[in-house]
Amino acid sequence: MAIEINLDVMMAKRKISSNELAAAIGITPANLSVLKTGKAKAIRFSTLEKICEVLQCQPGDILYYKGGGKDE
């Protein structure tokens, strides 16, 4: 996938656990895990907004476009 998720890095910087973040943004820890591992096919803007609010960051701090060819 050309989009990398750096959510775990930002969580470590903010010293917040997966369970704490999941509770704060209103999703299950299992769904947060899917997002953190990059297995999610989509993310709602409302969820992204809550993540950024709790972690006090910008979307670009947790989402990274890894450019390259079509097959990447």
TANOR-V959865 format. One record per run of one state. SS is the DSSP state (a for helix, b for strand, c for the rest). FROM is the first residue (numbers start at 1). TO is the last residue. If there is no record, write none. Layout:
# TANOR-V959865
SS:FROM:TO + SS:FROM:TO
This chain:
# TANOR-V959865
c:1:2 + b:3:5 + c:6:6 + a:7:14 + c:15:17 + a:18:25 + c:26:28 + a:29:36 + c:37:44 + a:45:55 + c:56:58 + a:59:62 + b:63:65 + c:66:72
